[in-house]
Amino acid sequence: MARKIDNKVKINNVKLIIDRKVTVEEVAYKLGVSTNNVRHWLKVYIGNQKKKRMRLIAGIALLLIISVPIILFTIFHNKTKPVSEPVVQDKVAEETTDVKTNTDKKSIYNGMGKVFIDPGHGFSDSGTEAPEEFGFKLTESEVVLKISKRVVEILEANDYDVVMSRTENYDEKQEDKLYKISLTERVRLAKESKADVFISLHINAYEESNNVNGYDLYYCEKDDKYNEEAEKFANKITDKFIKKTGIEKIRVHKEPRRSSYQVTRQTTMPSLLFEMGYATNKEDAKRLLDDKFLENIAMSIAEGIMGYLTEIYSM
Ligand SMILES: [Zn+2]
């Protein structure tokens, strides 16, 4: 004798009501769904063999109908936190240019002009360093030399003449332990080279706060014609730097004479001083240990220089 299935289902709070009057012997199939550790049983009653298959199919169908809202309900309530965006995104644009970095490539730059590269500090003057508590070592005189050498390689591969204020960091034959290259000497070498452009590379530091970070490009305010050229040169480097590194900005500073850097003030060609991040800021400092980042900085400096020179030599 078939008994009716009490299959009232309240969808909104996912409750399955089962006929409690039937005996266990009459239950042929028990199908369950569970949510939040509470198991709901759907009982399918069999009256006779003829209707067995029909009732089984009806039971499974009913189970599926009930399961869908329960599963959705469970998923919705277990969704405790949204999936967050990755903190660090690789925003580096994969630029394809015809910069000559090896002998197989054809350069888009005309190779005309002379460049003076000034890696800051060196020898007895190591420049700034990352604080000990960062747990890694970063020394300004070493990093700026590494970047400078790569810039020179790229420039020379594209047929530019390059002069450097130094090519070494330590000189074992150096008798004088206090030896360093003075700013006055750097200016003298730059003037003597008759280079078309000058760039001095440094790493910044701010001992009072580890939060201060970022990239700064300085030039000295002179006459209008000079300022225009220095600004144009700075913009070439800024544009390339943003494209290649994914860093959002460089602060460009037009410094009044009295507060300007000696190497930008006393040299006569368009001259920039680039502070490539803060050794006292952990993120900036870490980036300077990443070879891919260093390559991108070097490429952006070299391409900025070549872009500027190509423009002035084609006018
Ligand atoms: Zn420095």
Residues whose N, C-alpha, C, O or C-beta is under 5 A from the ligand:
A	BS01	ZN	G120 G127 H202 I203
